[in-house]
Amino acid sequence: MARIAVIGDVGGHADQLRQALRELGAGLVVIQVGDLVDRGPDSLGVLEVVGERLGPGWVQLVGNHEAQYLPGSEVFWPDPLPPQGVETLRAWWADGRMQVAAAITTGGDEFLLTHAGLTLAAWQRLGEPATATEAADLLNERPDLIWRMGTHGRDPETGPLWAESGAALHEPWMRYGGVVPFGQIHGHSTVVHFGDQRWTCDGRIRQRATVDWQARHVRVRVGGRMFIGVDPGHGRSGASAWQPLVFDDAVVHTAPARA
């Protein structure tokens, strides 16, 4: 058992990340759910902070903003990373230091962690894995579905780097007639606007959701499971207040790094 902190999208805000790590202190495992770079003022600084910590105590997941810099992908961000940042991300991806998914168990609950969440359609394409650990293992084999963008982020067929909260992630799972196999923790998007504490989802999701406005976490009950969003919405200026999601007693399940 370990103390685990899940850090949502950083988006180029190195100072925000450093402050969060200072407050967390030592003696824990960090899982960062992707989108380290772009938007904010210091993406290279973020990569430096993470690069110093990668290893048993830091699990790094890939987001869509990292994926655009990987071989074979098309860069979409208008102010792209300089070459040294691209080289860093490609090295992490090549040797497995940057993964697609992780799983944790805590208090009898099991959670799959990805950047944007595993949609119902993507789970079915994986063969309907019964546990979060099995789903993470399958995703870390890097199947084609991880790159699926669909026609837009709200498309239920979208993969776990691009799915939007609400229409793509929550609603199909809420309509699912079977047993939701595990909970999920994700970044990428949220069903609220934190700046003015405004909901951006339909009533069905809102009835099942609770929000910690200070920490910037959103919990949605889905078929007896909990889906937790941890994207703090830093944008270009950075969130005025936010906190990582912390579990005091949990077990992390991740794929081993590649040789």
C-alpha distance (Angstrom), angle and dihedral (degrees) to the residues before:
residue distance angle dihedral
M1 . . .
A2 3.77 . .
R3 3.78 143.0 .
I4 3.80 106.8 -102.0
A5 3.80 129.6 -166.9
V6 3.80 120.8 -164.7
I7 3.79 113.2 -156.0
G8 3.77 119.2 -160.9
D9 3.80 129.1 -147.2
V10 3.81 112.4 -33.0
G11 3.79 98.1 -172.7
G12 3.79 99.6 -165.9
H13 3.81 96.5 -48.8
A14 3.80 101.8 131.0
D15 3.81 94.7 168.4
Q16 3.81 91.3 53.7
L17 3.81 89.9 51.7
R18 3.80 93.9 47.2
Q19 3.80 91.5 50.1
A20 3.79 92.2 50.2
L21 3.80 91.4 50.3
R22 3.81 91.9 49.5
E23 3.79 90.3 52.9
L24 3.81 92.6 46.9
G25 3.79 92.6 52.9
A26 3.79 125.1 -168.0
G27 3.78 133.8 -45.9
L28 3.79 101.4 60.7
V29 3.79 143.8 95.0
V30 3.81 118.1 -115.2
I31 3.80 122.2 -151.2
Q32 3.80 112.8 -168.9
V33 3.79 114.4 -165.3
G34 3.81 100.4 -149.5
D35 3.79 139.4 -96.6
L36 3.77 93.8 98.5
V37 3.79 92.0 154.6
D38 3.83 144.5 52.7
R39 3.81 131.9 41.1
G40 3.82 97.7 48.0
P41 3.80 128.6 77.3
D42 3.82 102.4 -103.0
S43 3.79 116.9 38.3
L44 3.81 91.9 151.3
G45 3.79 89.3 53.1
V46 3.80 89.8 53.6
L47 3.81 91.1 51.5
E48 3.80 89.5 49.9
V49 3.81 92.3 52.1
V50 3.80 91.9 49.1
G51 3.79 94.7 41.6
E52 3.79 90.3 58.7
R53 3.81 90.3 55.4
L54 3.82 106.0 37.9
G55 3.78 110.5 125.5
P56 3.81 137.6 69.4
G57 3.79 91.5 -24.4
W58 3.81 97.1 49.5
V59 3.80 126.7 52.3
Q60 3.78 112.1 -168.2
L61 3.81 120.7 -160.5
V62 3.78 126.0 -166.0
G63 3.78 122.2 -113.6
N64 3.77 130.1 -167.3
H65 3.80 89.8 -98.1
E66 3.81 90.6 58.2
A67 3.81 92.6 40.9
Q68 3.81 92.8 60.6
Y69 3.82 89.2 65.6
L70 3.79 96.1 50.8
P71 3.82 121.7 102.3
G72 3.79 113.2 -76.6
S73 3.81 94.4 17.7
E74 3.79 128.6 115.2
V75 3.81 118.5 -123.2
F76 3.80 110.3 -125.5
W77 3.80 102.6 171.1
P78 3.84 111.8 99.5
D79 3.82 93.8 -141.4
P80 3.81 102.0 43.1
L81 3.77 128.6 -166.3
P82 3.79 118.4 -87.9
P83 3.81 116.3 -107.3
Q84 3.81 95.5 -94.0
G85 3.80 90.6 57.7
V86 3.79 92.0 49.1
E87 3.81 90.5 49.5
T88 3.81 90.5 51.7
L89 3.80 93.8 52.2
R90 3.79 92.4 46.0
A91 3.79 91.1 51.3
W92 3.82 92.0 50.8
W93 3.79 90.3 49.1
A94 3.80 94.3 46.3
D95 3.80 95.5 53.5
G96 3.80 97.5 36.9
R97 3.78 98.9 -108.8
M98 3.82 86.2 123.3
Q99 3.80 112.5 54.0
V100 3.78 137.0 -179.0
A101 3.79 99.6 -128.2
A102 3.78 147.2 4.1
A103 3.79 134.0 -170.7
I104 3.77 132.9 -146.0
T105 3.78 135.4 -172.4
T106 3.77 120.9 -152.7
G107 3.78 132.4 162.8
G108 3.79 91.3 -6.4
D109 3.82 92.6 -54.0
E110 3.79 125.0 112.7
F111 3.80 124.3 -149.3
L112 3.78 133.9 -169.8
L113 3.80 113.7 -147.3
T114 3.80 121.0 -154.3
H115 3.77 134.1 145.6
A116 3.80 99.0 -101.0
G117 3.81 105.0 5.8
L118 3.79 133.5 -94.7
T119 3.80 109.6 -88.6
L120 3.79 122.3 -144.4
A121 3.82 90.8 -108.6
A122 3.82 92.5 50.2
W123 3.81 90.8 48.4
Q124 3.79 89.7 52.3
R125 3.81 90.8 48.9
L126 3.81 88.1 54.1
G127 3.80 89.4 57.7
E128 3.82 96.8 -97.5
P129 3.82 98.7 -78.4
A130 3.80 110.8 -149.1
T131 3.80 97.5 -143.5
A132 3.78 136.9 41.7
T133 3.80 90.5 -122.7
E134 3.81 91.5 55.0
A135 3.80 90.7 47.6
A136 3.81 91.5 49.4
D137 3.81 91.6 49.6
L138 3.80 91.2 51.2
L139 3.81 92.9 47.4
N140 3.80 91.3 48.6
E141 3.79 88.0 59.7
R142 3.82 82.6 69.3
P143 3.80 102.3 -126.5
D144 3.80 118.2 -168.2
L145 3.80 91.6 -104.6
I146 3.81 91.6 74.4
W147 3.81 89.2 71.1
R148 3.81 96.0 49.3
M149 3.81 111.5 124.9
G150 3.79 97.9 173.5
T151 3.78 116.6 -157.3
H152 3.82 89.1 -55.5
G153 3.79 139.3 -18.1
R154 3.81 92.1 -84.3
D155 3.80 91.5 59.5
P156 3.85 108.8 114.4
E157 3.83 88.3 -141.5
T158 3.80 91.5 62.9
G159 3.81 118.3 121.0
P160 3.83 128.9 -119.5
L161 3.80 95.4 -87.9
W162 3.80 95.3 56.3
A163 3.83 111.9 24.5
E164 3.78 114.8 126.0
S165 3.79 121.6 -134.8
G166 3.78 113.8 -108.0
A167 3.80 111.1 17.2
A168 3.82 98.1 34.7
L169 3.81 102.0 31.0
H170 3.80 113.1 23.0
E171 3.79 105.8 29.6
P172 3.84 98.6 55.4
W173 3.80 91.4 46.5
M174 3.81 89.7 49.5
R175 3.81 89.8 54.2
Y176 3.80 93.3 47.0
G177 3.80 111.8 116.9
G178 3.80 96.3 -153.4
V179 3.79 134.0 67.9
V180 3.80 115.5 -65.4
P181 3.82 98.9 -128.1
F182 3.81 102.5 -150.2
G183 3.75 144.4 -11.1
Q184 3.78 124.1 -97.7
I185 3.80 139.3 -142.1
H186 3.80 118.3 -161.7
G187 3.78 145.8 158.4
H188 3.82 129.0 -160.8
S189 3.80 99.0 87.9
T190 3.76 143.7 4.0
V191 3.80 140.6 -151.9
V192 3.81 93.6 -120.6
H193 3.78 138.6 56.0
F194 3.79 105.0 -126.7
G195 3.79 97.5 -164.8
D196 3.80 94.9 68.2
Q197 3.83 97.1 15.5
R198 3.79 92.3 -114.9
W199 3.81 128.3 154.6
T200 3.81 117.7 -126.9
C201 3.83 99.1 -176.5
D202 3.79 136.0 80.1
G203 3.79 124.1 -89.2
R204 3.79 96.5 -99.0
I205 3.80 92.6 61.5
R206 3.78 92.8 41.0
Q207 3.81 91.0 54.8
R208 3.80 89.1 57.5
A209 3.80 97.6 40.9
T210 3.78 136.1 89.6
V211 3.79 124.6 -171.1
D212 3.77 132.3 -153.2
W213 3.79 96.9 -155.9
Q214 3.80 94.2 -173.4
A215 3.81 96.6 49.7
R216 3.84 91.4 33.7
H217 3.80 96.3 -129.8
V218 3.80 124.2 141.6
R219 3.81 121.6 -159.6
V220 3.80 120.1 -165.4
R221 3.83 122.3 -174.4
V222 3.80 109.1 -134.5
G223 3.79 119.1 179.0
G224 3.78 94.5 -33.1
R225 3.82 92.3 -45.0
M226 3.79 130.8 98.2
F227 3.80 123.5 -121.6
I228 3.81 110.2 -164.3
G229 3.79 123.6 -163.6
V230 3.80 116.6 -156.9
D231 3.82 104.0 175.1
P232 3.83 103.3 126.2
G233 3.80 93.2 -162.9
H234 3.80 97.0 -124.5
G235 3.79 93.1 171.2
R236 3.79 114.3 174.4
S237 3.79 98.0 -42.2
G238 3.83 102.4 41.3
A239 3.80 129.6 -116.3
S240 3.79 115.4 -72.9
A241 3.81 90.9 -138.0
W242 3.81 133.4 5.6
Q243 3.79 140.6 139.5
P244 3.79 137.4 -150.7
L245 3.80 116.7 -109.7
V246 3.81 107.1 -105.3
F247 3.81 130.2 -160.6
D248 3.79 114.1 -171.7
D249 3.81 96.2 -160.3
A250 3.79 117.4 28.9
V251 3.78 142.5 128.3
V252 3.80 121.4 -131.6
H253 3.79 121.8 -144.3
T254 3.81 115.3 -166.4
A255 3.77 137.8 152.7
P256 3.83 117.1 -98.8
A257 3.78 117.6 -103.3
R258 3.79 116.1 -96.5
A259 3.79 119.4 -103.4
